[in-house]
């Protein structure tokens, strides 16, 4: 094999490698959140530092790239809404529920976001009804039902309210996905928009945490969980960079496959760090959600091949 052919093979393998790295990083998220939550860090306190430090890193990237920072009404509206709906509220909720829920369970709950996104987009008529995608929604919600059956994958029936509350996180992410498509300022730089979103989430979480006396002074008794928060902020930026690099290299359709890898990685991390043993019910729920997400994604792809321009 010649050197040039090896080089071409490496280039073809690059998106797959990046996809695997991204899935490992995203799958690690619930385990990190659970560790910090169990260590007693208030949910809002963690969100302040995670998003604030990520915003600082993104600001540095923007300054190095000499990206103009815009603060007109459309940009500010985008920052505030995406910061709260897409980051502060869902992340705070996840920290709260992860005190009690298994990591693997939350990992599967998270991947219902694409299914919920289609439902939200359908409700506001941003998308049109297609039988394939509707079947995906049914399968996705069937998987969600299996997840929260007290006799299914829940450790105890008493965790049912917490498990149901956990679905607020993917629901808010789904809503932010639709908002991002409708309200994204034209010509806005991706890193600059992310920076503004991070700072909006951090500032909002900071105000509420101070008002509710749940601010986490990271500089006092700096310990392991505080190091984890700093690392998580860096991971947030790395995941963001990987996300858009993959989209740029091979497109969003290829990137969608990460949704099938993240919960598997999450199960692995949960078993590694917390000794969790996934039940048959959890695997069944994961299979149903996978199938649902696949149908929702495929239903979106088919019109791109020329079947119908309406969707």
Backbone bond lengths (Angstrom), bond angles and torsions (degrees), N, CA, C in turn:
res aa  C-N    CA-C-N  psi(-1)  N-CA   C-N-CA  omega(-1)  CA-C   N-CA-C  phi
1 X - - - 1.473 - - 1.529 109.37 -
2 X 1.331 116.68 129.12 1.454 120.65 -176.15 1.517 111.05 -77.09
3 X 1.323 114.91 165.50 1.464 120.65 -179.67 1.526 111.02 -64.67
4 X 1.349 116.50 -37.04 1.465 119.40 -179.37 1.527 111.43 -67.62
5 X 1.361 116.72 -38.91 1.460 119.13 178.96 1.525 111.26 -68.29
6 X 1.347 116.68 -35.37 1.462 119.82 174.67 1.523 111.07 -63.06
7 X 1.337 115.07 -39.83 1.457 119.29 178.84 1.514 111.60 -63.66
8 X 1.355 116.94 -41.33 1.467 120.30 178.96 1.519 110.81 -65.56
9 X 1.350 116.76 -38.17 1.457 119.99 178.53 1.524 110.82 -64.67
10 X 1.328 116.41 -40.24 1.465 120.26 178.81 1.516 111.10 -63.12
11 X 1.341 116.38 -39.55 1.465 120.34 178.98 1.517 110.30 -65.11
12 X 1.347 116.91 -40.49 1.467 120.28 179.37 1.520 111.44 -68.10
13 X 1.327 116.87 -31.81 1.456 120.71 -179.36 1.522 113.13 -79.77
14 X 1.326 117.60 -18.36 1.463 121.91 -175.20 1.528 112.77 -56.46
15 X 1.360 119.86 -48.24 1.469 118.52 179.50 1.530 112.62 -59.80
16 X 1.338 117.14 -37.77 1.458 119.94 179.30 1.524 110.95 -65.67
17 X 1.318 116.17 -42.89 1.471 120.09 178.59 1.523 110.18 -61.83
18 X 1.325 116.60 -45.52 1.464 120.74 179.43 1.529 110.97 -63.26
19 X 1.329 116.41 -38.31 1.465 120.81 178.91 1.527 110.73 -63.71
20 X 1.322 116.07 -42.17 1.468 119.98 178.97 1.527 111.13 -65.76
21 X 1.338 116.43 -41.76 1.468 120.05 178.48 1.527 110.45 -62.72
22 X 1.330 116.42 -43.15 1.461 120.60 179.64 1.529 110.65 -62.87
23 X 1.324 117.52 -41.78 1.465 120.56 179.90 1.526 111.32 -65.44
24 X 1.334 116.59 -37.49 1.465 120.36 177.02 1.526 110.43 -63.41
25 X 1.342 115.98 -43.84 1.467 121.07 -179.10 1.521 110.99 -65.38
26 X 1.336 116.18 -49.77 1.459 119.50 -179.55 1.523 111.60 -64.67
27 X 1.337 116.85 -37.85 1.455 119.93 178.63 1.512 113.01 -65.56
28 X 1.342 116.21 -25.58 1.460 121.22 179.18 1.527 112.43 -74.51
29 X 1.339 116.78 -21.87 1.461 121.44 -174.76 1.516 115.42 -51.20
30 X 1.351 119.39 -54.65 1.474 119.01 -179.42 1.526 113.72 -59.50
31 X 1.342 117.41 -34.47 1.468 119.37 178.40 1.522 110.95 -66.68
32 X 1.331 116.57 -40.87 1.460 120.68 177.23 1.520 110.55 -62.83
33 X 1.320 115.27 -47.10 1.466 120.26 -178.86 1.531 110.25 -61.10
34 X 1.325 117.00 -41.92 1.469 120.08 -179.62 1.525 110.86 -63.59
35 X 1.326 116.80 -41.63 1.465 120.46 -179.91 1.530 110.59 -60.03
36 X 1.330 116.36 -47.99 1.463 120.48 -178.44 1.529 110.65 -66.26
37 X 1.344 115.84 -40.59 1.463 119.73 -179.43 1.526 111.14 -64.33
38 X 1.332 116.79 -42.66 1.467 120.33 -179.87 1.522 111.77 -67.87
39 X 1.334 116.43 -22.76 1.459 120.05 178.94 1.523 111.90 -81.95
40 X 1.331 116.44 -0.04 1.460 120.49 174.11 1.511 116.35 92.50
41 X 1.338 118.33 8.20 1.463 120.22 177.88 1.523 108.63 -73.04
42 X 1.342 119.31 128.24 1.465 121.34 179.29 1.532 110.56 -61.11
43 X 1.342 118.16 143.64 1.460 120.72 -179.38 1.527 113.82 -53.15
44 X 1.333 116.95 -49.20 1.463 119.53 179.95 1.522 111.34 -64.91
45 X 1.333 115.76 -35.41 1.459 119.48 178.93 1.508 112.37 -60.47
46 X 1.331 117.04 -40.12 1.452 119.80 178.16 1.525 111.36 -69.00
47 X 1.331 116.72 -42.27 1.467 120.48 -177.93 1.525 110.64 -61.76
48 X 1.330 117.15 -38.45 1.468 120.59 178.94 1.527 110.80 -54.70
49 X 1.326 116.19 -49.41 1.465 119.75 -175.52 1.519 112.06 -77.64
50 X 1.323 117.57 -38.37 1.469 119.59 179.61 1.525 110.98 -60.16
51 X 1.332 116.53 -51.03 1.465 120.00 -176.20 1.530 111.48 -77.40
52 X 1.344 117.22 -36.80 1.465 119.94 -179.36 1.516 112.18 -64.27
53 X 1.335 116.58 -46.91 1.465 119.74 179.24 1.522 111.42 -67.69
54 X 1.332 117.04 -37.70 1.465 120.14 175.85 1.529 109.93 -61.94
55 X 1.336 116.58 -39.18 1.461 120.25 177.78 1.516 112.44 -63.17
56 X 1.337 116.64 -39.29 1.472 120.66 178.04 1.532 110.32 -62.76
57 X 1.331 116.35 -44.04 1.470 120.14 179.62 1.527 110.37 -63.17
58 X 1.329 116.49 -43.85 1.465 120.33 179.22 1.528 111.59 -65.75
59 X 1.337 116.59 -35.71 1.464 119.77 175.80 1.525 110.15 -61.18
60 X 1.331 116.65 -42.93 1.455 120.04 177.46 1.518 111.97 -60.68
61 X 1.333 116.30 -40.74 1.467 120.39 177.92 1.525 110.63 -63.32
62 X 1.333 116.59 -42.45 1.467 120.79 179.31 1.529 111.55 -63.19
63 X 1.332 116.43 -41.31 1.460 120.26 179.92 1.526 110.87 -66.65
64 X 1.326 116.82 -40.03 1.464 120.39 177.98 1.527 111.06 -64.92
65 X 1.336 115.74 -36.20 1.468 119.56 -179.88 1.522 111.96 -86.55
66 X 1.342 116.49 -2.70 1.463 122.27 -179.60 1.527 111.97 57.30
67 X 1.326 114.29 42.97 1.459 120.41 178.46 1.524 108.79 -83.13
68 X 1.315 118.82 131.02 1.466 120.45 178.46 1.521 111.08 -66.66
69 X 1.318 116.60 134.40 1.456 122.29 179.06 1.523 108.41 -98.39
70 X 1.314 116.98 115.28 1.465 122.61 -172.04 1.531 109.23 -108.59
71 X 1.340 115.78 135.35 1.457 120.84 -178.38 1.529 111.15 -131.64
72 X 1.346 116.31 41.42 1.458 119.08 174.97 1.529 109.41 -81.32
73 X 1.336 117.08 -178.95 1.462 120.91 -174.15 1.531 112.96 -60.42
74 X 1.348 119.92 -47.62 1.472 118.54 179.53 1.523 112.84 -60.20
75 X 1.343 117.12 -39.67 1.461 119.84 -179.69 1.522 111.26 -69.47
76 X 1.331 117.11 -43.63 1.463 119.88 179.70 1.524 111.20 -63.26
77 X 1.324 116.35 -40.44 1.473 119.86 177.16 1.528 110.17 -60.85
78 X 1.320 116.12 -43.31 1.464 120.72 179.41 1.529 110.37 -63.18
79 X 1.337 116.76 -47.50 1.462 120.65 -179.68 1.532 111.40 -56.79
80 X 1.326 115.81 -50.35 1.458 120.69 -173.80 1.523 112.24 -65.79
81 X 1.332 116.17 -48.60 1.460 119.55 -177.24 1.519 111.04 -68.09
82 X 1.329 117.07 -46.19 1.461 119.98 179.90 1.526 111.22 -67.45
83 X 1.328 115.85 -35.40 1.458 119.27 179.53 1.514 112.19 -63.90
84 X 1.341 116.08 -40.28 1.458 119.50 -178.11 1.518 112.28 -84.66
85 X 1.340 116.29 -51.00 1.470 119.86 -175.68 1.522 111.53 -73.53
86 X 1.337 116.49 -36.07 1.456 119.96 -175.37 1.513 114.88 -92.20
87 X 1.350 117.56 -17.46 1.466 119.12 -175.29 1.529 113.48 -130.28
88 X 1.337 116.37 -66.42 1.462 119.84 -170.05 1.530 112.72 -58.96
89 X 1.327 117.40 -53.18 1.469 119.93 -176.47 1.532 113.19 -68.26
90 X 1.353 119.26 -50.11 1.473 117.65 -179.71 1.525 113.51 -65.46
91 X 1.333 117.51 -36.99 1.462 119.50 179.64 1.525 111.50 -69.32
92 X 1.330 116.69 -39.24 1.460 120.23 176.51 1.520 110.68 -62.09
93 X 1.323 115.53 -43.29 1.465 120.11 178.49 1.523 111.19 -61.88
94 X 1.346 116.77 -39.95 1.457 119.63 -178.92 1.525 111.35 -65.58
95 X 1.337 116.83 -41.88 1.465 119.41 177.61 1.531 110.21 -60.76
96 X 1.326 115.92 -39.32 1.472 120.56 -178.40 1.531 111.47 -64.81
97 X 1.338 117.36 -48.85 1.471 119.60 -175.35 1.524 112.32 -75.77
98 X 1.339 117.12 -24.56 1.463 119.16 -177.11 1.524 112.97 -71.68
99 X 1.306 117.68 -7.77 1.471 119.83 174.09 1.530 110.42 -65.10
100 X 1.346 116.20 -25.91 1.462 120.05 -174.37 1.526 113.60 -119.70
101 X 1.320 118.14 -29.36 1.462 119.97 -173.30 1.529 112.38 -85.39
102 X 1.333 117.91 149.30 1.462 120.90 173.50 1.526 110.53 -66.43
103 X 1.310 116.15 149.41 1.458 121.83 -179.94 1.522 110.75 -60.54
104 X 1.332 117.40 -45.43 1.464 121.38 -177.36 1.526 111.33 -60.79
105 X 1.322 116.95 -39.63 1.460 120.87 179.71 1.523 110.71 -62.44
106 X 1.332 116.53 -45.72 1.463 119.85 179.32 1.523 110.67 -65.21
107 X 1.330 116.73 -34.34 1.455 119.85 179.04 1.512 112.30 -61.17
108 X 1.325 117.44 -37.80 1.466 120.85 178.30 1.524 110.87 -75.78
109 X 1.320 116.87 -38.01 1.470 120.37 178.41 1.525 110.33 -59.89
110 X 1.327 116.95 -39.57 1.457 121.66 -177.29 1.527 111.64 -59.59
111 X 1.350 116.75 -39.26 1.469 118.18 -173.44 1.523 113.20 -77.85
112 X 1.335 117.82 3.26 1.463 118.76 171.81 1.525 111.26 -77.34
113 X 1.332 117.47 -5.96 1.472 121.23 -177.21 1.533 113.15 -55.54
114 X 1.359 120.30 -45.39 1.473 118.68 179.47 1.530 113.18 -60.63
115 X 1.334 116.82 -37.03 1.463 120.44 179.16 1.527 109.97 -66.33
116 X 1.322 116.17 -45.10 1.469 120.25 179.31 1.523 110.50 -66.07
117 X 1.341 116.86 -35.39 1.468 120.57 178.02 1.522 110.93 -57.78
118 X 1.332 116.18 -44.01 1.468 119.67 179.67 1.522 110.94 -63.99
119 X 1.342 116.92 -39.45 1.463 120.30 179.44 1.530 110.55 -63.60
120 X 1.334 116.88 -44.49 1.471 120.81 178.75 1.528 110.60 -63.21
121 X 1.340 116.38 -45.67 1.464 120.53 179.91 1.523 111.23 -63.73
122 X 1.326 116.62 -35.61 1.462 120.94 177.69 1.521 110.87 -68.11
123 X 1.329 115.87 -38.90 1.464 120.79 -178.40 1.525 111.56 -64.24
124 X 1.335 117.52 -38.20 1.462 120.34 -179.40 1.528 111.54 -95.40
125 X 1.334 116.11 10.13 1.472 123.65 175.58 1.524 113.40 64.72
126 X 1.324 115.82 29.22 1.451 119.75 171.91 1.525 109.70 -81.34
127 X 1.330 116.64 -24.43 1.456 123.16 175.08 1.527 108.77 -122.79
128 X 1.343 115.94 161.32 1.459 120.51 176.13 1.518 109.83 -108.08
129 X 1.327 116.02 159.90 1.460 121.67 -177.38 1.525 110.45 -73.96
130 X 1.334 116.15 132.71 1.464 122.07 171.14 1.526 107.96 -134.28
131 X 1.328 118.58 139.93 1.470 120.66 -177.08 1.525 113.31 -58.63
132 X 1.352 117.20 -39.65 1.459 119.68 -177.81 1.520 111.23 -63.42
133 X 1.319 116.19 -44.83 1.451 119.61 -178.52 1.534 111.11 -71.53
134 X 1.332 116.60 -33.17 1.466 119.84 175.48 1.528 110.44 -64.02
135 X 1.340 116.10 -39.44 1.465 119.63 176.37 1.529 110.36 -63.49
136 X 1.325 116.32 -36.22 1.462 120.74 176.52 1.517 111.91 -62.47
137 X 1.324 116.23 -39.85 1.462 120.69 178.09 1.527 110.22 -63.19
138 X 1.340 115.78 -43.77 1.467 120.17 179.81 1.531 110.62 -60.95
139 X 1.338 116.86 -45.90 1.461 120.21 179.11 1.524 111.54 -64.56
140 X 1.340 116.08 -40.91 1.465 120.10 179.17 1.508 112.29 -61.11
141 X 1.328 116.31 -44.01 1.457 119.30 179.78 1.527 111.45 -73.44
142 X 1.345 117.04 -28.23 1.471 119.21 174.33 1.526 109.65 -64.59
143 X 1.335 116.06 -41.32 1.455 119.91 176.23 1.516 111.66 -62.71
144 X 1.329 115.78 -39.97 1.461 119.78 178.34 1.525 110.75 -64.03
145 X 1.346 116.32 -38.52 1.465 119.88 178.58 1.522 111.16 -63.71
146 X 1.340 116.56 -40.61 1.458 120.30 177.75 1.529 110.52 -62.21
147 X 1.334 115.56 -36.33 1.466 119.80 -179.09 1.515 112.52 -62.05
148 X 1.325 116.79 -38.53 1.472 119.66 -171.65 1.520 113.07 -101.33
149 X 1.346 118.03 4.69 1.463 118.72 174.33 1.527 108.99 -64.06
150 X 1.309 118.17 124.06 1.477 119.86 -178.37 1.528 113.14 -55.20
151 X 1.321 117.63 -31.72 1.463 120.16 179.20 1.517 112.44 -91.90
152 X 1.331 115.81 6.74 1.450 120.01 -178.67 1.502 112.44 -98.01
153 X 1.344 116.12 -112.18 1.461 119.70 -172.90 1.518 113.87 -90.81
154 X 1.343 117.92 -5.27 1.458 119.65 178.29 1.527 110.55 -74.02
155 X 1.327 117.32 136.71 1.482 119.47 178.30 1.521 112.25 -59.76
156 X 1.348 116.61 -40.26 1.459 121.62 178.06 1.523 109.37 -142.43
157 X 1.347 118.48 149.96 1.470 121.09 178.85 1.528 112.99 -59.55
158 X 1.337 116.78 -26.16 1.469 120.28 -178.13 1.527 112.60 -65.48
159 X 1.347 116.99 -16.93 1.463 120.64 -179.09 1.532 113.03 -84.36
160 X 1.339 117.04 -0.01 1.465 119.40 -177.98 1.531 112.99 -56.84
161 X 1.351 120.03 -48.37 1.471 118.87 178.76 1.534 112.64 -59.18
162 X 1.334 117.03 -39.34 1.465 120.23 179.09 1.521 110.94 -66.58
163 X 1.327 116.96 -39.88 1.463 120.72 178.88 1.527 110.95 -64.29
164 X 1.335 115.67 -40.91 1.469 118.71 177.71 1.528 110.58 -65.69
165 X 1.326 116.56 -39.22 1.461 120.70 178.00 1.523 110.70 -62.84
166 X 1.325 117.88 -31.24 1.465 121.31 -179.24 1.518 112.00 -61.49
167 X 1.335 117.49 -27.26 1.463 120.68 -179.37 1.535 112.13 -70.21
168 X 1.330 116.66 -12.33 1.477 119.47 175.01 1.524 109.86 -61.63
169 X 1.336 117.28 -35.11 1.474 120.32 -178.27 1.527 112.24 -63.06
170 X 1.349 120.70 -55.82 1.466 118.16 177.51 1.523 113.39 -65.53
171 X 1.345 117.11 -28.37 1.465 118.96 177.60 1.526 110.99 -65.35
172 X 1.331 116.81 -41.64 1.465 120.17 177.41 1.521 111.03 -68.78
173 X 1.338 117.38 -38.94 1.464 119.63 175.59 1.521 110.97 -61.27
174 X 1.333 116.18 -41.22 1.461 120.39 179.04 1.529 110.74 -62.39
175 X 1.327 116.00 -42.95 1.466 120.04 177.91 1.516 111.03 -62.59
176 X 1.335 116.92 -40.32 1.461 120.20 179.63 1.527 111.12 -68.06
177 X 1.345 117.91 -30.89 1.464 120.33 176.27 1.522 111.00 -61.26
178 X 1.327 115.74 -42.36 1.464 120.62 179.24 1.521 110.18 -69.21
179 X 1.330 117.01 -43.02 1.466 120.83 178.91 1.524 110.36 -61.07
180 X 1.328 116.42 -40.50 1.461 120.47 -179.47 1.518 110.99 -60.94
181 X 1.341 116.56 -36.60 1.459 119.77 -179.95 1.523 111.81 -73.60
182 X 1.326 116.67 -36.37 1.468 120.54 -175.10 1.525 112.30 -84.06
183 X 1.338 117.08 -39.69 1.459 121.03 -172.19 1.523 114.94 -104.18
184 X 1.322 118.55 -0.85 1.465 119.22 -178.67 1.525 109.73 -59.70
185 X 1.345 117.72 124.62 1.475 120.05 179.59 1.529 111.02 -62.51
186 X 1.303 116.47 137.38 1.460 121.01 -178.65 1.529 110.34 -65.66
187 X 1.302 115.23 132.13 1.455 120.41 178.59 1.515 114.49 76.85
188 X 1.330 117.18 6.65 1.461 120.12 -179.07 1.523 111.90 -70.27
189 X 1.313 117.00 135.36 1.463 121.40 177.93 1.520 109.34 -71.55
190 X 1.327 116.44 134.57 1.457 121.88 -175.00 1.524 112.27 -59.78
191 X 1.336 116.95 -45.43 1.464 119.99 -178.27 1.528 111.38 -68.88
192 X 1.332 116.79 -35.97 1.464 119.97 178.05 1.528 110.83 -67.37
193 X 1.334 116.41 -40.42 1.459 119.97 177.62 1.528 110.77 -64.45
194 X 1.322 115.75 -40.36 1.470 119.54 178.12 1.516 111.33 -65.04
195 X 1.335 116.21 -39.89 1.461 120.50 178.62 1.526 110.57 -60.39
196 X 1.338 116.66 -49.27 1.457 120.31 179.80 1.516 112.06 -61.87
197 X 1.321 116.30 -38.00 1.459 121.19 178.62 1.525 111.26 -64.66
198 X 1.337 116.25 -42.96 1.465 120.57 179.26 1.524 111.28 -62.62
199 X 1.333 116.48 -45.91 1.460 119.93 -178.98 1.530 111.48 -66.58
200 X 1.345 116.64 -35.40 1.465 119.57 177.80 1.522 110.09 -65.32
201 X 1.329 116.66 -42.29 1.467 120.68 178.38 1.528 110.56 -64.35
202 X 1.337 116.00 -43.84 1.464 120.23 -177.91 1.525 111.83 -65.43
203 X 1.333 116.80 -44.06 1.465 119.79 -177.75 1.521 111.21 -67.56
204 X 1.332 116.64 -40.48 1.460 119.87 177.94 1.517 111.60 -64.91
205 X 1.347 116.00 -45.54 1.464 120.01 178.92 1.525 110.96 -63.73
206 X 1.331 116.66 -35.48 1.463 120.98 178.77 1.524 110.97 -63.56
207 X 1.328 117.28 -46.32 1.465 121.02 -179.01 1.528 110.67 -61.65
208 X 1.317 116.34 -46.17 1.467 119.73 -178.20 1.529 110.84 -67.74
209 X 1.336 116.72 -39.75 1.469 119.53 -179.94 1.523 111.32 -65.23
210 X 1.333 117.43 -36.85 1.459 119.93 176.70 1.522 111.26 -69.00
211 X 1.327 116.09 -38.39 1.464 121.07 -179.48 1.530 111.10 -68.41
212 X 1.329 116.70 -35.15 1.465 121.34 -177.91 1.523 112.75 -97.23
213 X 1.320 116.56 6.06 1.466 122.07 -179.99 1.533 112.18 58.35
214 X 1.368 115.49 39.61 1.468 119.84 179.10 1.531 111.36 -120.56
215 X 1.334 116.53 20.47 1.464 120.22 177.23 1.524 109.50 -70.48
216 X 1.322 115.42 142.85 1.463 120.79 -179.70 1.530 109.71 -107.92
217 X 1.348 118.12 103.36 1.475 119.91 178.67 1.526 110.20 -74.05
218 X 1.289 115.99 95.40 1.459 121.60 -170.90 1.526 112.49 -63.17
219 X 1.338 116.60 -23.98 1.466 120.55 -176.54 1.529 113.23 -79.91
220 X 1.337 117.65 -11.58 1.462 121.21 179.46 1.527 109.30 -93.42
221 X 1.330 116.49 127.00 1.474 121.42 -179.24 1.518 111.04 50.80
222 X 1.330 115.89 50.41 1.464 121.77 -177.86 1.533 109.80 -57.50
223 X 1.341 115.42 119.41 1.457 119.64 -175.43 1.512 113.14 -129.23
224 X 1.331 115.17 -162.45 1.472 121.22 -176.13 1.519 111.02 -62.20
225 X 1.321 117.40 -44.15 1.472 119.50 -178.54 1.523 111.44 -62.88
226 X 1.328 117.15 -31.34 1.467 119.87 178.35 1.528 110.62 -70.35
227 X 1.333 116.75 -38.12 1.465 119.66 173.41 1.522 110.39 -61.71
228 X 1.317 115.43 -39.59 1.472 119.77 -179.86 1.525 110.60 -63.74
229 X 1.328 116.79 -39.40 1.468 120.30 177.97 1.528 110.23 -62.57
230 X 1.330 117.36 -44.12 1.465 120.63 178.29 1.526 110.76 -60.97
231 X 1.321 116.06 -43.97 1.470 120.01 179.12 1.520 110.49 -64.02
232 X 1.334 116.15 -39.03 1.468 120.43 -179.33 1.530 110.83 -64.06
233 X 1.334 116.74 -36.70 1.471 119.67 176.67 1.523 110.11 -62.70
234 X 1.335 116.75 -43.73 1.463 119.93 177.45 1.513 112.10 -64.20
235 X 1.341 116.49 -39.85 1.462 121.06 177.99 1.525 110.56 -62.76
236 X 1.334 116.81 -37.84 1.464 121.00 178.75 1.523 110.84 -58.15
237 X 1.331 116.56 -44.57 1.463 120.75 179.63 1.529 110.56 -69.09
238 X 1.329 117.38 -41.76 1.472 120.66 179.34 1.528 111.04 -61.31
239 X 1.341 116.03 -42.88 1.458 120.01 179.24 1.519 110.62 -63.39
240 X 1.324 115.88 -40.50 1.459 120.62 178.45 1.534 110.66 -61.66
241 X 1.328 116.52 -45.43 1.467 120.77 179.86 1.531 111.13 -64.10
242 X 1.337 116.82 -42.33 1.464 120.83 177.96 1.529 110.97 -62.42
243 X 1.325 115.63 -42.71 1.461 122.20 -179.90 1.525 110.96 -53.03
244 X 1.324 116.01 -53.87 1.460 119.47 -175.91 1.520 113.03 -77.29
245 X 1.322 117.46 -23.91 1.464 119.77 174.23 1.525 110.39 -67.22
246 X 1.330 116.53 -42.96 1.466 120.83 179.05 1.524 110.47 -64.64
247 X 1.336 116.62 -43.11 1.466 120.34 178.38 1.526 110.40 -59.88
248 X 1.319 115.96 -42.48 1.469 120.23 -179.08 1.527 111.72 -66.81
249 X 1.348 116.93 -36.89 1.466 120.71 -176.99 1.522 112.63 -76.66
250 X 1.325 116.80 -46.64 1.468 119.57 -171.65 1.527 114.84 -132.89
251 X 1.328 118.60 -1.63 1.456 120.33 174.72 1.518 114.46 96.64
252 X 1.338 114.63 166.37 1.463 122.13 -175.04 1.528 112.28 -71.94
253 X 1.338 117.58 -29.58 1.466 120.16 179.99 1.525 110.37 -63.02
254 X 1.327 116.54 -44.01 1.467 120.83 177.37 1.526 110.04 -64.17
255 X 1.326 116.16 -41.49 1.458 120.68 -179.11 1.526 111.58 -61.19
256 X 1.328 117.06 -30.95 1.465 120.75 -176.71 1.523 112.12 -58.45
257 X 1.338 117.03 -22.75 1.466 120.24 179.52 1.527 112.47 -64.39
258 X 1.336 117.00 -19.08 1.458 119.39 179.69 1.526 110.88 -61.91
259 X 1.339 116.16 -26.78 1.453 120.27 179.28 1.518 113.81 -62.15
260 X 1.334 116.23 -26.03 1.460 119.93 179.50 1.530 111.44 -85.46
261 X 1.315 116.75 -20.34 1.463 120.61 -177.38 1.529 112.44 -91.63
262 X 1.335 116.25 -34.08 1.464 120.63 -174.69 1.531 112.86 -57.29
263 X 1.344 119.77 -50.23 1.473 117.52 -179.07 1.516 113.24 -64.78
264 X 1.347 117.27 -32.72 1.464 119.67 176.91 1.519 109.95 -63.87
265 X 1.351 115.58 -44.26 1.456 119.70 176.46 1.525 110.50 -62.82
266 X 1.337 116.22 -38.84 1.458 120.17 179.15 1.516 112.34 -62.21
267 X 1.330 116.11 -40.65 1.470 120.41 176.96 1.531 109.81 -62.11
268 X 1.340 115.65 -42.55 1.465 119.71 179.01 1.517 112.62 -62.82
269 X 1.337 116.46 -45.36 1.470 119.60 178.62 1.525 110.89 -63.60
270 X 1.354 116.65 -40.73 1.466 119.86 179.59 1.514 111.81 -62.50
271 X 1.351 116.13 -39.31 1.462 119.93 177.97 1.528 110.91 -68.07
272 X 1.322 115.99 -38.50 1.470 121.08 -177.96 1.531 111.24 -66.48
273 X 1.346 115.38 -52.90 1.466 119.93 -172.36 1.526 113.40 -82.64
274 X 1.340 117.14 -35.99 1.461 119.36 -170.50 1.527 113.44 -120.44
275 X 1.327 117.00 4.60 1.462 119.96 177.71 1.514 113.75 65.51
276 X 1.327 118.01 25.77 1.462 121.36 -179.88 1.528 111.20 -70.93
277 X 1.318 115.98 140.03 1.457 121.96 177.01 1.527 108.75 -117.24
278 X 1.330 117.98 104.49 1.467 121.11 -178.30 1.527 111.79 -59.83
279 X 1.319 116.16 137.82 1.461 121.62 179.24 1.525 110.45 -86.75
280 X 1.324 115.20 168.87 1.473 120.48 175.54 1.527 110.28 -61.23
281 X 1.340 115.43 -35.77 1.467 120.03 179.07 1.530 111.11 -62.56
282 X 1.319 116.46 -38.98 1.461 119.68 179.42 1.524 110.77 -65.43
283 X 1.329 117.25 -43.83 1.466 119.96 178.53 1.526 110.78 -63.88
284 X 1.344 116.93 -37.95 1.464 120.69 177.51 1.519 110.22 -63.54
285 X 1.327 116.35 -45.32 1.461 120.54 178.60 1.520 110.74 -61.45
286 X 1.331 116.98 -42.08 1.450 121.07 179.31 1.533 111.00 -61.96
287 X 1.332 116.22 -42.22 1.465 119.99 178.70 1.515 111.95 -62.86
288 X 1.329 117.51 -42.32 1.466 121.22 179.08 1.525 111.60 -65.39
289 X 1.337 115.88 -43.29 1.472 119.22 179.07 1.520 110.33 -66.07
290 X 1.332 117.52 -41.74 1.463 121.00 176.23 1.524 110.60 -55.31
291 X 1.344 115.55 -48.94 1.462 119.98 -179.21 1.527 111.13 -61.75
292 X 1.326 115.94 -40.92 1.457 119.81 179.14 1.514 112.68 -63.29
293 X 1.330 116.23 -46.46 1.466 120.67 179.07 1.533 110.26 -62.89
294 X 1.339 116.31 -39.35 1.462 120.41 179.55 1.527 111.07 -61.67
295 X 1.327 117.45 -44.77 1.461 120.57 179.99 1.528 111.66 -66.75
296 X 1.330 116.57 -38.96 1.470 119.30 177.21 1.531 110.60 -63.04
297 X 1.340 116.69 -41.91 1.466 120.52 178.87 1.518 111.96 -69.02
298 X 1.339 117.25 -43.63 1.461 120.68 -179.95 1.521 111.53 -65.10
299 X 1.323 115.39 -37.74 1.462 119.04 177.98 1.511 112.35 -63.53
300 X 1.313 116.72 -27.69 1.461 121.16 176.37 1.516 111.39 -78.52
301 X 1.334 116.87 -33.36 1.468 120.72 -176.00 1.521 111.82 -74.83
302 X 1.342 116.61 -36.83 1.462 118.79 -173.45 1.509 114.24 -55.52
303 X 1.345 120.86 -44.34 1.448 120.49 178.49 1.515 112.73 -61.04
304 X 1.354 117.33 -28.31 1.455 120.02 179.89 1.523 111.30 -63.68
305 X 1.335 116.98 -21.91 1.457 120.53 -179.88 1.514 111.02 -85.19
306 X 1.330 116.48 -1.35 1.459 119.96 173.53 1.518 113.69 109.28
307 X 1.329 117.78 8.88 1.452 119.54 -177.68 1.516 111.81 -66.86
308 X 1.329 115.99 -47.50 1.452 120.56 177.25 1.517 108.80 -159.60
309 X 1.306 119.10 134.19 1.456 120.94 -177.82 1.499 113.81 -83.08
310 X 1.313 116.72 -1.67 1.469 118.86 -172.77 1.495 112.80 -71.77
311 X 1.334 118.16 -30.82 1.463 120.51 -175.00 1.505 109.52 -108.61
